[in-house]
Amino acid sequence: METTASITTTRTFNPTGTSADFWEIGFDHNGDYTRMWREISDTVGYMPGTFTSPKRFRSDDREQNKTDDPFYLHYGIRLPKQLREESVGMDWREFVSTYAPTASTTISDMHSEQLRAGMWRFSAKITTRGARGPLHSYREFTGTGPAQAVTHWLADMGRGVEILSFHQFTVFEATATFLKVTSGRRTVWVMGLGPDRDNSTAAAMSAAAQRLYA
């Protein structure tokens, strides 16, 4: 449903702990690297079929030289293990162009309004770039999380994206989201940066649609 309604309330993520900690929210579809700092359903509104027993812990992988991790070199935070291994040796420009490519269709300016019974109303701007310039439309969705909303909007545009692995970090005053996604035919990793977790998720999902369907 297209709408021009304006919703200004955006959910915030307030991790606890010492200033030296960095915080990650995530899961892996196969259960082999399951990570969670708080309830996934509250964070993304998406539960993989094999997600069973969440664990809370601080990310502390030191098996690989940090100088091989382009995100660590840029922000001081380790990438998820599989993505770290895949991107070894990339400089920052190559990493961004690979995992956060400029998308022909982007979802941005995402806002949310809390409703009853754990539900949220999400709104966002959809920008499609073509030969005649960018076209903008506005969408709404009611659900439990931003990933659910963006997945619905992309499916409406014929771009089905399934999240296999979700990792989200706070980076100074912003949020970084890393996703392992599949279309059923291809599987790729992507990155999204945004001012908050909703817009970071939307950016990552926009990159996912671009990598899977371009």
WOPEZI-V379767 format. One record per helix or strand. SS is the DSSP state (A for helix, B for strand). FROM is the first residue (numbers start at 1). TO is the last residue. If there is no record, write none. Layout:
# WOPEZI-V379767
SS;FROM;TO / SS;FROM;TO
This chain:
# WOPEZI-V379767
B;2;2 / B;24;28 / A;40;43 / A;66;68 / A;70;75 / A;81;86 / A;92;99 / B;105;114 / B;120;130 / B;133;143 / A;146;156 / B;162;171 / B;174;182 / B;187;194 / A;197;213
